[in-house]
Amino acid sequence: MFIEKRKDELLKFIADHIKEKGYSPTYREMGDKFSLTPMRCHQIVHMLAEDGKITIDGDGIRNISIK
């Protein structure tokens, strides 16, 4: 349950960041917002990709897009 809430919060943050700035946040920016490590943000972002809610384009930074 907690992870689902965290995934929803992170997805909204990513979408808002892209809408506002035109590019996705870094894992560090996500971590700073939610008091998580960049590695934990990476894990949650990949869960969102597995759920089909986002895409991750390549290995670079700021490479997340909303589906």
KAVEN-V504089 format. One record per residue. N is the residue number from 1. RES is the residue in one small letter. PSI is psi in whole degrees, -180 to 180 (999 if undefined). OMEGA is omega in whole degrees, 0 to 359 (999 if undefined). Layout:
# KAVEN-V504089
N_RES_PSI_OMEGA, N_RES_PSI_OMEGA
This chain:
# KAVEN-V504089
1_m_-46_180, 2_f_-42_183, 3_i_-35_178, 4_e_-42_178, 5_k_-44_181, 6_r_-40_177, 7_k_-43_179, 8_d_-43_179, 9_e_-44_181, 10_l_-40_179, 11_l_-44_178, 12_k_-42_179, 13_f_-45_179, 14_i_-48_181, 15_a_-45_180, 16_d_-41_181, 17_h_-44_179, 18_i_-43_181, 19_k_-42_184, 20_e_-44_189, 21_k_-15_179, 22_g_3_178, 23_y_161_184, 24_s_157_176, 25_p_160_174, 26_t_165_177, 27_y_-35_179, 28_r_-42_178, 29_e_-40_177, 30_m_-45_180, 31_g_-41_178, 32_d_-39_181, 33_k_-40_187, 34_f_11_181, 35_s_47_177, 36_l_158_174, 37_t_154_175, 38_p_-35_179, 39_m_-41_179, 40_r_-39_176, 41_c_-41_177, 42_h_-46_180, 43_q_-45_182, 44_i_-40_178, 45_v_-42_179, 46_h_-31_173, 47_m_-42_178, 48_l_-38_177, 49_a_-41_178, 50_e_-32_178, 51_d_-9_180, 52_g_16_182, 53_k_-23_178, 54_i_167_170, 55_t_148_176, 56_i_116_185, 57_d_99_177, 58_g_-163_186, 59_d_0_184, 60_g_179_175, 61_i_161_180, 62_r_43_185, 63_n_25_182, 64_i_136_174, 65_s_152_181, 66_i_138_177, 67_k_999_999
